[in-house]
Amino acid sequence: MKENNITAINFHGDNGMKEISFIKRTLQGTAIGLANVVPGVSGGTMALILGIYRRLIHAINTLPLTLPIKFIRGEDVKEDWNDIDFRFLLPLGIGVVIATLLLARVMEFLLETYSTASYSFFIGLILASLFVVYRYIDPTGVREVLSGVIGFLVAFFVVGGNGITGTHNPISIFFGGVFAVASMILPGISGSLVLVLLGEYHYMLHALNTFDIFNIVIFVAGGLVGLFGFAKLLEYMLDRSTSITMAFLFGLMFGGLRVPLKTAMLNDPSLFHIVIPASVGALLLYLMEYHRTKVTSD
């Protein structure tokens, strides 16, 4: 039976009441951060595995965005300040930042030194992620099929083409931040994968490792727009048309395989150099998803 409402599922251990230690919550953020850096692994999926997905979505969508304006105007912000779930978001955010900084350098090294193996590993992760997303889709629905086809065509012909891929200008970096960060909160949809599709993944890893403040600020600005704007739209769509929305995302991911496949084949590798890393990536995501379904069914 398909899971029809992602945000409404009562995930194990995610009742919003039970508090755990600051260190444990930081480690949860670290796990989500690691997932976000690796293309094909979704931070949203990791949040599901950890049983904190519903609280994460609620905490983000209840952030008082007008608080800075009220503060500047000298208005009373005590009520808005108290609405922020600091005990949850603060350690989680610290963990995400720590993981991102630690893994970014490792990922850049792997992409430069073992490009074929790395992108083949991503291919395996993406293929396995497709099965995660498929669980939320009604494959017999005409609208779902149409939505999936549109998503595939968008990724394959637009994102996968040479027109807007890897331009590394402020506009592409900004929108890379918008779509990547918005995608990070979706189970099965990897924010890093979005950057791979846009051709900005390796570039932004390098910017992060060299502390390229200009590009980092542009990306973060786009990320904030994605988090508080587009992410709310996605949640709205998922709440009302989960199957159709996920079908579009499924097609987007499937069509987007053109990018890592093309990159993996650049050095004319043997089938062995592609199949083995891809199999490892697929197995890794399968084990993660198996653990999630096991935990949430207990």
C-alpha positions in Angstrom: 0.0 0.0 0.0 1.3 3.4 -1.0 2.1 6.0 1.7 -0.1 8.9 0.6 0.9 11.7 3.0 4.5 12.1 3.9 4.1 14.9 6.4 1.2 13.3 8.2 2.8 9.9 9.0 3.3 9.4 12.7 6.9 8.3 12.7 8.3 6.3 15.6 9.9 8.5 18.3 8.8 11.7 16.7 6.1 12.9 19.0 7.6 16.4 19.5 7.6 15.8 23.3 10.5 13.5 24.2 13.7 15.4 24.5 17.1 13.9 24.1 20.5 15.2 25.0 22.2 18.1 23.1 25.0 15.7 22.0 22.6 13.1 20.6 20.6 15.7 18.8 23.9 17.1 17.3 24.8 13.6 16.2 21.4 13.4 14.5 22.2 16.7 12.7 25.6 15.3 11.7 23.9 12.3 10.1 21.5 14.5 8.2 24.4 16.7 7.1 26.4 13.7 5.8 23.4 12.6 3.9 22.9 16.0 2.3 26.5 16.2 1.0 26.4 12.8 -0.8 24.4 13.0 -4.0 21.6 10.4 -4.0 21.2 10.3 -0.2 18.5 12.6 1.0 18.6 14.5 4.3 14.9 14.0 4.4 15.3 10.3 4.2 17.8 10.4 7.0 15.4 12.5 9.1 12.8 9.7 8.5 15.3 7.1 9.6 16.0 9.0 12.8 12.3 9.5 13.5 12.5 13.3 13.5 11.1 14.2 10.1 7.6 15.5 11.2 9.1 17.7 13.9 11.7 19.0 11.5 9.1 20.1 9.0 7.0 21.7 11.8 9.9 23.5 13.3 10.9 25.0 9.9 7.4 26.1 8.9 6.7 27.7 12.3 9.8 29.9 12.3 8.7 33.5 12.8 10.2 35.1 9.7 9.1 38.6 10.7 11.1 38.5 13.9 14.1 40.5 12.6 11.8 43.2 11.2 9.9 43.4 14.5 13.2 43.6 16.4 14.5 46.4 14.2 11.3 48.3 14.7 11.6 47.9 18.5 8.5 45.8 18.8 8.0 43.1 21.4 9.5 39.8 19.9 9.3 37.7 23.1 6.3 35.6 21.8 7.9 35.1 18.4 11.2 34.1 20.1 9.5 31.6 22.3 7.9 30.0 19.2 11.3 28.9 17.9 12.1 25.3 18.7 15.7 26.0 19.8 16.2 22.8 21.8 15.6 20.9 18.5 16.9 23.2 15.8 20.1 24.5 17.4 22.0 21.2 18.0 20.6 19.8 14.8 21.9 22.8 12.8 25.3 22.5 14.5 25.5 18.9 13.5 24.6 19.7 9.9 27.3 22.4 9.6 30.0 20.1 11.2 29.2 17.3 8.8 29.1 19.5 5.8 32.5 21.1 6.5 34.1 17.7 7.3 32.7 15.7 4.3 33.0 18.5 1.7 36.8 18.2 1.5 36.6 14.4 1.3 34.0 14.5 -1.5 36.1 17.0 -3.5 39.1 14.7 -3.2 37.1 11.7 -4.4 35.6 13.6 -7.3 39.0 14.8 -8.5 40.9 11.5 -7.9 38.3 8.8 -8.5 35.8 10.6 -10.7 34.4 7.5 -12.4 34.0 5.5 -9.2 32.5 8.4 -7.3 29.8 9.2 -9.9 29.1 5.5 -10.4 28.5 5.3 -6.6 26.1 8.2 -6.9 24.3 6.4 -9.8 23.7 3.5 -7.4 22.4 5.7 -4.7 20.1 7.5 -7.1 18.7 4.3 -8.6 18.0 3.0 -5.1 16.4 6.3 -4.2 14.0 5.9 -7.0 12.4 3.0 -5.3 12.0 5.0 -2.1 10.1 7.7 -4.0 8.1 5.1 -6.0 6.5 3.9 -2.8 4.5 7.2 -2.6 3.2 7.0 -6.2 0.1 5.4 -7.7 1.6 3.9 -10.9 -1.8 3.3 -12.5 -2.9 7.0 -12.3 -2.9 8.9 -15.6 -2.0 12.1 -13.9 0.9 10.4 -12.2 2.2 9.0 -15.4 2.0 12.4 -17.1 3.6 14.1 -14.2 6.5 11.6 -14.3 7.0 12.0 -18.0 7.1 15.8 -17.6 9.7 15.5 -14.8 11.8 13.2 -16.9 11.8 15.5 -19.9 12.6 18.5 -17.8 15.7 16.8 -16.3 16.9 15.0 -19.4 16.6 17.8 -22.0 16.8 21.0 -19.9 18.9 20.3 -16.8 20.9 17.6 -18.6 21.7 19.8 -21.6 24.7 22.1 -22.0 22.6 25.3 -21.9 22.3 25.9 -18.1 24.6 23.2 -16.7 27.7 24.3 -14.8 27.7 28.0 -15.7 28.9 28.9 -12.2 27.5 32.4 -12.3 25.7 34.1 -9.4 22.3 33.4 -10.9 22.9 29.6 -11.4 24.5 29.4 -7.9 21.5 31.2 -6.3 19.0 29.0 -7.9 21.1 26.0 -7.2 20.8 27.0 -3.5 17.0 27.4 -3.9 16.3 24.0 -5.4 19.0 22.1 -3.5 18.0 23.2 0.0 14.3 22.8 -0.8 15.0 19.3 -2.0 17.0 18.4 1.2 13.8 18.2 3.3 12.1 15.7 0.9 12.5 12.0 1.6 14.2 10.3 -1.3 15.2 13.6 -3.0 18.8 14.6 -2.6 19.8 18.2 -2.5 23.3 17.4 -3.6 21.8 15.4 -6.5 20.1 18.6 -7.6 23.5 20.4 -7.6 24.9 17.5 -9.7 22.1 17.9 -12.2 22.8 21.7 -12.3 26.5 21.1 -12.7 27.2 23.1 -9.6 28.1 20.3 -7.1 31.8 20.1 -7.6 32.1 23.9 -7.9 30.3 24.5 -4.7 32.3 21.9 -2.8 35.4 23.7 -3.9 33.9 27.1 -2.9 33.1 25.6 0.6 36.6 24.1 1.0 38.4 27.4 0.0 35.9 29.6 2.0 34.8 31.4 -1.2 32.6 33.8 0.8 31.1 35.5 -2.2 29.7 32.3 -3.7 28.8 30.8 -0.3 26.7 33.8 0.6 24.9 33.7 -2.8 24.2 30.0 -2.3 23.0 30.4 1.3 20.7 33.3 0.2 19.2 31.0 -2.4 18.9 28.2 0.1 17.0 30.4 2.5 14.5 31.3 -0.3 14.2 27.6 -1.0 13.8 26.6 2.6 11.1 29.2 3.5 9.5 29.6 0.1 9.6 26.8 -2.3 9.8 24.2 0.5 6.4 25.4 1.9 5.0 25.1 -1.6 6.4 21.5 -1.9 4.8 20.7 1.5 1.5 22.1 0.3 1.6 20.0 -2.8 2.7 16.9 -1.0 -0.2 17.3 1.5 -2.8 17.6 -1.3 -1.3 15.7 -4.2 1.4 13.5 -2.8 1.3 10.9 -5.6 1.4 13.4 -8.5 4.1 15.5 -6.9 6.3 12.5 -6.1 5.7 11.2 -9.6 7.2 14.4 -11.0 10.1 14.2 -8.7 10.6 10.5 -9.7 10.8 11.5 -13.3 13.1 14.4 -12.5 15.5 12.0 -10.7 15.3 9.4 -13.4 16.0 11.9 -16.2 18.7 13.5 -14.2 20.7 10.3 -14.3 22.0 11.6 -17.6 24.4 13.9 -15.8 26.3 11.3 -13.5 26.2 8.7 -16.3 27.8 11.1 -18.8 30.5 12.1 -16.2 31.2 8.5 -15.2 31.8 7.5 -18.9 34.2 10.4 -19.6 37.3 8.4 -19.0 36.1 5.4 -21.0 35.9 3.1 -18.0 35.3 -0.6 -18.0 31.9 -2.0 -16.9 33.6 -3.2 -13.7 34.6 0.3 -12.7 30.9 1.4 -12.9 29.0 -1.7 -11.7 30.9 -2.3 -8.5 30.7 1.3 -7.0 27.0 1.6 -8.2 26.2 -1.7 -6.5 27.8 -0.5 -3.3 25.8 2.8 -3.4 22.5 1.0 -4.1 23.2 -1.5 -1.2 24.0 1.4 1.2 20.7 3.2 0.5 18.8 -0.1 0.6 20.1 -0.8 4.1 19.2 2.7 5.2 15.7 2.4 3.9 15.3 -1.1 5.3 16.3 0.2 8.7 13.8 3.1 8.4 10.9 0.8 7.5 11.9 -1.6 10.3 12.0 1.2 12.9 8.8 2.9 11.8 6.9 -0.4 11.8 7.9 -1.3 15.4 
